């Protein structure tokens, strides 16, 4: 699920931009390649969202729940703490938030270390 969710922000847009760049004959194309990118990204995201939903259903069938167990260190538990607090975060929510954070980290690393300076060399 995490790989599919991470591809929403990285692999899908990059692959459709690459496909449109190969279909374009000039550096200043008309609206055709842009339409291919827009329609391709939307269609791919719908397919991946359906796949994530199917994987979530499989997870529910295997584990019997779609909630994550609360992670609380033992030194923070009270001696009277008998019943675990119910978690309100579902697996899909956690996976999508983790993918957003990974994509933001990847963008930050690329921007500061790999992109280079846009200023002209003098």
C-alpha positions as CSV (number, residue, x, y, z in Angstrom):
1,X,0.0,0.0,0.0
2,X,2.8,2.4,0.8
3,X,4.5,1.9,-2.5
4,X,1.2,2.4,-4.4
5,X,0.5,5.6,-2.3
6,X,4.0,6.9,-2.8
7,X,3.7,6.4,-6.6
8,X,0.7,8.8,-6.5
9,X,3.2,11.7,-5.9
10,X,6.2,10.5,-7.8
11,X,6.1,7.7,-10.4
12,X,2.7,8.6,-11.9
13,X,3.3,12.3,-12.7
14,X,6.9,11.7,-13.7
15,X,6.0,8.9,-16.1
16,X,3.2,10.8,-17.8
17,X,5.4,13.8,-18.3
18,X,8.1,11.5,-19.7
19,X,5.6,9.9,-22.1
20,X,4.3,13.2,-23.3
21,X,7.8,14.5,-23.8
22,X,8.5,11.5,-26.1
23,X,5.3,12.1,-28.0
24,X,6.0,15.8,-28.6
25,X,8.1,16.8,-31.5
26,X,9.1,20.3,-30.4
27,X,10.0,22.0,-27.1
28,X,6.9,24.2,-27.5
29,X,4.0,21.8,-28.1
30,X,0.4,22.6,-28.6
31,X,-2.2,21.4,-26.1
32,X,-2.1,17.7,-27.1
33,X,0.8,16.6,-24.8
34,X,-0.6,18.6,-22.0
35,X,-4.0,16.9,-22.4
36,X,-2.2,13.5,-22.4
37,X,-0.5,14.3,-19.2
38,X,-3.6,15.6,-17.5
39,X,-5.9,12.7,-18.6
40,X,-3.1,10.1,-17.9
41,X,-2.4,11.3,-14.4
42,X,-6.1,11.4,-13.5
43,X,-6.7,7.9,-14.9
44,X,-3.6,6.4,-13.3
45,X,-4.5,7.9,-9.9
46,X,-8.0,6.4,-10.1
47,X,-6.5,3.0,-10.9
48,X,-4.0,3.2,-8.0
49,X,-6.7,4.5,-5.6
50,X,-8.8,1.4,-6.6
51,X,-5.7,-0.8,-6.0
52,X,-5.1,0.8,-2.5
53,X,-8.8,0.1,-1.7
54,X,-8.5,-3.5,-2.7
55,X,-5.3,-3.9,-0.6
56,X,-7.1,-2.3,2.3
57,X,-9.9,-4.9,2.0
58,X,-7.3,-7.6,1.9
59,X,-5.7,-6.2,5.0
60,X,-9.1,-6.2,6.8
61,X,-9.8,-9.8,5.8
62,X,-6.4,-10.9,7.1
63,X,-6.3,-9.0,10.3
64,X,-10.0,-8.5,11.0
65,X,-9.7,-4.7,11.6
66,X,-8.7,-1.6,9.7
67,X,-7.4,0.3,12.7
68,X,-3.8,0.6,13.8
69,X,-3.0,-0.5,17.3
70,X,-1.9,2.3,19.5
71,X,1.8,2.5,20.0
72,X,2.5,3.6,23.6
73,X,5.8,3.0,25.3
74,X,5.5,1.0,28.5
75,X,7.1,3.7,30.6
76,X,4.2,6.1,29.7
77,X,1.5,3.6,30.8
78,X,-0.2,4.1,34.1
79,X,-0.4,1.2,36.7
80,X,-4.2,1.5,36.4
81,X,-4.1,1.6,32.6
82,X,-5.9,-1.6,31.8
83,X,-7.9,-1.1,28.6
84,X,-6.1,0.2,25.5
85,X,-7.4,3.4,24.1
86,X,-9.1,2.9,20.7
87,X,-7.1,4.3,17.8
88,X,-8.9,6.5,15.5
89,X,-6.4,6.2,12.7
90,X,-7.1,3.7,9.9
91,X,-4.4,1.9,8.0
92,X,-5.3,3.7,4.7
93,X,-5.0,7.1,6.5
94,X,-1.6,6.2,8.0
95,X,-0.3,4.9,4.6
96,X,-1.4,8.0,2.7
97,X,0.0,10.4,5.3
98,X,3.3,8.4,5.3
99,X,3.4,8.7,1.5
100,X,2.8,12.4,1.6
101,X,5.6,12.8,4.2
102,X,8.0,10.7,2.1
103,X,7.1,12.7,-1.0
104,X,7.7,15.9,0.8
105,X,11.1,14.6,2.1
106,X,12.1,13.5,-1.4
107,X,11.1,16.9,-2.9
108,X,13.1,18.7,-0.2
109,X,16.2,16.6,-0.7
110,X,16.0,17.0,-4.4
111,X,15.5,20.7,-4.2
112,X,18.4,21.4,-1.8
113,X,20.9,18.8,-3.0
114,X,20.2,17.7,-6.6
115,X,18.4,20.5,-8.5
116,X,21.2,22.9,-8.8
117,X,21.0,26.7,-8.8
118,X,18.7,28.5,-11.2
119,X,21.0,31.5,-11.1
120,X,23.3,32.0,-14.1
121,X,27.0,31.3,-13.6
122,X,29.2,34.4,-13.7
